[in-house]
């Protein structure tokens, strides 16, 4: 499938730690970017490891949508929101990795959308956890009542901080880790309590717990690889094309999301009769409505960070009378 010709020339733009070769031209056309997916570059597997799973999660979403009365059954809405976010974040990631080398402007804007999609996925997780995963002892608690509103706020803050991180090269890595680690840790407070701390009455002990553990292990492995840049940091240049940390991050994230989906589905089925009686009502506002609000606000944040780049690049374009709109 992939060309055996590797791009060995090293470009200084968009350089990643310990990745020496395999970079695409930093002023690639859209056609060049698409064609590069069938060449062996250091981004090739970053794209495919998220683009192909997008179709898997889309298939899962469609199977739920095609169920009888799924759209009219409020109990399925949190699952639909979660599955939609599972489709969006790998698709945004694969598009970002594909087209980010068109220009400096395009690079940042592509990853603004990538960060926004990850923030939406965090909210999708929180909405499904609120509906299906909360331990029995915490159902209808004060924390449960404020869980979704705080998750919405976290989503907005995550998008803002991750976009801002691209303007602060010195702190970009730290800010980005913080932007995604904090919402993840908050979202998983009820799950961590259920799995590792809860003892006795009020704990939720069912077949879904072991699947949740698998998801948690892959989530922490994803964060570890993202933060440490292993294994390429140990042998710079040896993992440029296959096996570097970002590829492993993508693989672990997708596997973890798969286990997360399976665990949520298991809790949804096993606890339905109990949750319909004891849990707060599932409404449009705390599911689809919350997601739509976050999508609109996140798009607004992305526009706020993108417009200065586009405006500055258009000035450069006018001054230089060259053909591309974004500054290279």
Residue pairs with C-beta under 8 A, 6 or more apart in sequence:
1 38
2 38
2 39
2 40
2 44
3 38
3 39
3 40
4 40
5 39
5 40
6 21
6 22
6 39
6 40
6 41
6 241
7 21
7 22
7 23
7 24
7 36
7 39
7 40
7 41
8 21
8 22
9 21
9 23
10 20
10 21
10 23
11 23
11 24
11 25
11 26
13 26
13 101
13 104
14 23
14 26
14 100
14 101
14 107
15 23
16 42
16 246
17 229
17 232
17 233
18 229
18 232
18 233
18 236
18 237
18 239
18 244
19 42
19 232
19 236
19 237
19 239
19 240
19 244
20 236
20 237
20 240
21 42
21 237
21 240
22 40
22 41
22 42
22 43
22 240
22 241
23 41
23 42
23 101
24 32
24 33
24 36
24 41
24 43
24 101
25 32
25 101
26 101
26 103
26 104
26 328
27 101
27 102
27 103
27 324
27 328
28 36
28 101
28 102
29 102
30 99
30 102
33 98
33 99
33 101
33 102
34 98
36 43
36 44
36 98
37 44
37 47
37 48
37 98
40 241
41 241
42 240
42 241
42 244
43 97
43 98
43 101
44 241
45 241
45 242
45 247
45 250
46 93
46 94
46 97
46 246
46 247
46 250
47 94
47 97
47 98
48 94
49 247
49 250
49 251
49 254
50 90
50 91
50 93
50 94
50 97
50 250
50 254
51 90
51 91
51 94
53 90
53 254
53 257
54 87
54 90
54 91
54 94
57 83
57 86
57 87
57 90
57 257
57 261
58 87
60 83
60 86
60 261
61 80
61 83
61 84
61 86
61 87
64 70
64 76
64 79
64 80
64 83
65 71
65 80
67 76
70 76
70 80
74 281
74 282
74 283
74 284
74 287
75 131
75 268
75 272
75 276
75 282
77 282
77 284
77 287
77 288
78 127
78 128
78 130
78 131
78 132
78 282
78 287
79 128
79 131
79 132
79 264
79 265
79 268
80 287
80 288
81 123
81 124
81 127
81 128
81 287
81 288
81 291
82 124
82 125
82 127
82 128
82 261
82 264
83 124
83 261
84 124
84 291
85 117
85 120
85 121
85 123
85 124
85 125
85 291
86 121
86 124
86 257
86 261
88 117
88 120
88 121
89 114
89 117
89 118
89 120
89 121
90 254
91 117
92 113
92 114
92 116
92 117
92 118
93 114
93 117
93 118
93 250
95 110
95 113
95 114
96 110
96 111
96 113
96 114
99 106
99 110
100 106
100 107
100 110
100 111
101 107
102 326
103 313
103 324
103 326
103 327
103 328
104 309
104 326
104 327
104 328
105 309
105 310
105 313
105 325
105 326
105 327
106 326
108 166
108 305
108 306
108 309
109 302
109 306
109 309
109 310
111 166
112 163
112 166
112 302
112 305
112 306
113 302
115 158
115 159
115 162
115 163
115 176
115 179
116 159
116 163
116 298
116 299
116 301
116 302
118 158
118 162
118 180
119 155
119 156
119 158
119 159
119 162
119 179
119 180
119 183
119 294
119 298
120 155
120 291
120 294
120 295
120 298
122 151
122 154
122 155
122 158
122 180
122 183
122 184
122 187
123 151
123 152
123 154
123 155
123 290
123 291
123 294
124 291
125 187
125 260
126 147
126 148
126 151
126 154
126 183
126 186
126 187
127 148
127 151
127 286
127 287
127 290
127 291
128 264
129 147
129 187
129 188
129 190
129 191
129 264
130 144
130 147
130 148
130 151
130 286
131 268
131 275
131 279
131 282
131 287
132 264
132 267
132 268
132 271
132 275
133 190
133 191
133 194
133 208
133 212
133 263
133 264
133 267
134 144
134 147
134 190
134 194
134 204
134 279
135 190
135 193
135 194
135 198
135 202
135 203
135 204
136 202
136 203
136 204
136 274
136 278
137 198
137 201
137 202
137 203
138 144
138 190
138 193
138 202
139 275
139 278
139 279
139 280
140 278
140 279
140 280
143 189
143 190
144 190
144 280
145 280
147 190
148 286
148 290
150 186
151 183
151 186
151 187
151 290
152 290
152 293
152 294
154 182
154 183
154 186
154 187
155 183
155 294
155 298
156 294
156 297
156 298
156 301
157 179
157 183
158 179
158 180
158 182
158 183
159 297
159 298
159 301
159 302
160 301
161 175
161 176
161 178
161 179
162 175
162 176
162 179
162 180
163 301
163 302
163 305
164 175
164 305
165 171
165 172
165 173
165 175
165 176
165 179
166 172
166 305
167 305
168 175
173 227
177 223
177 226
177 227
181 223
184 219
184 223
188 216
188 219
191 212
191 216
192 216
194 203
194 204
194 209
194 212
195 209
195 212
195 213
195 216
198 204
204 267
204 271
206 266
206 267
206 270
206 271
207 266
207 270
208 263
208 264
208 266
208 267
208 270
211 259
211 262
211 263
211 266
212 259
212 260
212 263
214 256
214 259
214 263
215 256
215 257
215 259
215 260
215 263
217 256
218 252
218 253
218 255
218 256
218 259
219 253
219 256
219 260
221 252
221 256
222 249
222 252
222 253
222 256
224 230
225 245
225 248
225 249
225 252
226 245
226 246
226 249
228 245
229 245
230 245
231 239
231 243
231 244
231 245
232 238
232 239
232 240
232 243
232 244
232 245
233 245
239 245
280 286
283 289
309 326
309 327
310 325
310 326
312 327
313 325
313 326
313 327
314 325
316 327
317 324
317 325
317 327
